């Protein structure tokens, strides 16, 4: 069964648009950054990774509760080191890399039995200019062949881990909304600029659903900082050259 991603409710659309708006603002900042770097013909790119989990106020868990989310890779190589992930700017949680049966993930540790919204983010220079093929192959890991073999999905997806100890405390709990975003602002070499990519996971977790939750990333791109991000349609040729 293909994982249920999200009904296109106003709340979910709002979260997605907010994420893309934040990326656009970051792009405008980078315009000034590149202008200030006019020393050589090459301007390095930039990347960001951000996780946000809302709706936790209706839930409680163990004294230490861990929610795990996928991390970004490009061409099979991690974008951020373990040290980078531990230095993420966070709110109401502690981000730490953890190893699972399928590979490394980012764990967000929540302390105490009562919760509130949490977030973690990091950004840094990024020298690599990923190709369209690399972005289409899948950016978020790990993926689990165990889900595919068990017939739980029709493909191999990255996933989120919701602990079994997480339980709702209100009589009418809302869903947990998880947003994971990875953005690459392309580098520029002698006036030739690489495309920007934005890969987003937005998943709504209904009350009572725990364990491994498959998620499906959406890929967006743009050719210049003056453009808005647009979805990468399945029928776009893998020979796309950014023009």
C-alpha positions in Angstrom: 0.0 0.0 0.0 1.4 3.4 -1.0 1.8 5.5 2.1 -0.8 8.2 2.7 1.1 11.4 2.3 -1.3 14.2 3.3 -4.7 15.4 2.3 -4.3 18.8 0.7 -5.9 20.6 3.7 -5.4 24.3 4.2 -3.1 23.7 7.2 -0.7 21.4 5.2 -0.6 23.7 2.2 0.1 26.6 4.5 3.1 24.7 6.1 4.4 23.9 2.6 4.1 27.4 1.4 5.8 28.7 4.5 8.7 26.4 4.0 9.1 27.5 0.4 8.7 31.2 1.5 11.6 30.7 4.0 13.7 29.2 1.2 12.9 32.2 -1.0 14.0 34.6 1.7 17.2 32.7 2.1 17.7 33.0 -1.6 17.4 36.8 -1.5 20.0 36.9 1.3 22.3 34.8 -1.0 22.0 37.4 -3.8 23.7 39.9 -1.6 26.2 37.3 -0.5 27.2 36.5 -4.0 27.5 40.1 -4.9 29.9 40.6 -2.0 32.0 37.6 -3.3 33.0 39.1 -6.6 36.6 38.2 -6.2 36.9 35.2 -8.5 34.7 33.6 -11.2 33.4 31.0 -8.8 30.8 31.5 -6.1 30.1 28.6 -3.8 26.6 27.2 -3.3 24.7 26.9 0.0 22.5 24.3 1.5 20.0 24.0 4.4 18.3 21.2 6.3 15.3 22.0 8.6 12.9 19.8 10.6 9.7 21.0 12.2 7.2 18.9 14.2 4.0 20.5 15.4 0.9 19.2 17.2 2.9 17.6 20.0 1.0 19.5 22.8 -1.8 16.8 22.6 0.8 14.0 23.4 3.1 12.8 26.1 5.7 10.1 26.4 8.6 8.8 28.4 11.0 11.1 30.3 13.2 10.9 27.1 11.3 10.5 23.9 13.0 10.1 20.5 11.5 10.9 17.1 13.7 10.0 14.2 13.6 11.6 10.7 15.7 11.0 7.5 18.8 12.9 6.7 20.0 14.3 3.3 22.6 12.7 1.0 23.9 13.6 -2.4 25.3 10.9 -4.7 25.3 8.5 -1.8 27.4 10.8 0.4 26.0 12.5 3.6 25.7 16.2 3.2 26.2 16.9 6.9 28.7 15.2 9.3 27.7 13.9 12.7 29.3 16.9 14.2 27.2 19.2 11.9 24.0 17.5 13.0 24.9 17.9 16.7 25.4 21.6 16.1 21.9 22.2 14.6 20.1 25.2 16.0 17.1 23.7 17.8 14.0 24.6 19.8 12.5 22.3 22.6 14.6 19.3 21.5 18.1 17.9 21.2 19.2 16.8 17.7 21.5 13.8 17.6 22.6 11.4 14.8 21.5 7.8 15.5 22.2 4.5 13.7 19.2 2.3 12.7 19.1 -1.1 10.9 18.8 0.7 7.6 21.4 3.5 8.2 21.8 6.8 10.0 18.9 9.1 10.9 18.5 12.3 12.9 16.9 11.8 16.3 15.1 14.6 18.0 15.2 14.0 21.7 12.3 15.4 23.8 12.9 15.7 27.6 10.0 15.5 30.1 6.6 13.9 29.7 4.7 16.9 28.3 5.6 18.2 24.8 5.4 21.3 22.6 6.3 22.1 19.1 10.0 21.3 18.2 12.4 22.3 15.4 16.0 22.0 14.3 17.9 23.5 11.4 21.4 23.9 9.9 22.8 25.7 6.9 26.3 26.0 5.4 28.3 26.5 2.3 28.0 23.6 -0.2 30.6 23.2 -3.0 28.9 20.4 -4.8 26.5 21.2 -7.7 24.1 18.2 -7.7 22.7 17.0 -11.0 19.0 16.5 -11.7 19.6 12.7 -11.8 21.1 12.8 -8.3 18.1 14.7 -7.0 15.6 12.3 -8.7 17.4 9.3 -7.3 16.5 10.2 -3.8 18.0 12.7 -1.3 16.6 11.5 2.0 17.9 8.3 3.7 17.5 5.8 5.1 15.1 3.8 3.0 13.8 0.4 4.1 13.6 -2.6 1.8 11.9 -4.4 4.7 8.7 -2.3 4.1 8.8 -3.2 0.4 9.3 -6.9 1.0 6.4 -6.9 3.5 4.1 -5.4 0.9 3.6 -2.2 3.0 4.6 0.1 0.1 4.8 -0.2 -3.7 8.3 1.3 -3.7 11.2 1.9 -1.3 10.6 5.1 0.6 12.5 7.0 3.3 10.7 6.9 6.7 10.1 8.5 10.0 10.1 6.6 13.3 7.4 7.5 15.9 8.0 5.9 19.3 5.4 3.5 20.7 5.6 5.4 24.0 4.1 8.5 22.4 0.4 8.6 23.4 -2.3 11.3 23.2 -3.6 12.9 26.4 -6.5 14.9 25.1 -10.0 13.6 24.4 -9.8 14.9 20.8 -6.2 14.9 19.8 -5.1 16.4 16.5 -2.5 14.8 14.2 1.2 15.4 14.4 2.6 17.3 11.4 6.2 16.6 10.5 8.0 18.8 7.9 11.5 17.9 6.7 13.1 20.2 4.1 16.5 20.2 2.3 17.4 23.0 0.0 20.5 23.4 -2.3 21.3 26.9 -3.7 23.4 26.3 -6.7 27.0 27.6 -7.2 28.0 30.0 -9.9 31.1 29.6 -12.1 32.0 32.4 -14.6 28.3 33.5 -14.9 26.9 30.0 -15.3 24.6 29.2 -12.4 23.5 25.7 -11.3 19.8 25.2 -10.5 18.4 25.4 -7.0 16.6 22.4 -5.6 14.2 22.1 -2.7 13.2 18.6 -1.4 10.3 18.5 1.0 8.6 15.9 3.2 5.3 17.0 4.8 3.6 14.1 6.7 0.5 14.1 8.9 0.6 11.4 11.6 -2.8 10.5 12.9 -3.3 9.8 16.6 -2.2 6.3 17.6 0.0 5.7 14.6 3.5 4.8 15.8 6.6 2.9 14.5 8.0 3.2 11.0 6.0 5.6 8.8 7.0 5.7 5.1 7.1 9.2 3.6 7.4 10.4 0.0 9.6 13.5 -0.7 8.6 16.1 -3.2 11.2 17.7 -5.4 11.1 21.4 -6.5 13.6 23.4 -8.5 14.2 26.8 -10.1 16.8 28.1 -12.5 17.5 31.5 -10.8 17.0 33.3 -7.5 14.4 35.5 -9.1 12.1 32.6 -9.8 9.7 30.7 -7.5 10.3 27.1 -6.8 8.1 24.8 -8.9 7.5 21.0 -8.7 9.8 18.7 -10.6 7.3 16.9 -12.8 7.8 13.2 -13.5 7.9 13.8 -17.3 10.8 16.2 -17.2 13.7 14.6 -19.0 16.7 13.5 -17.0 18.7 15.3 -19.5 17.5 18.6 -18.2 20.4 21.1 -18.5 19.1 24.0 -16.4 18.1 26.1 -19.4 
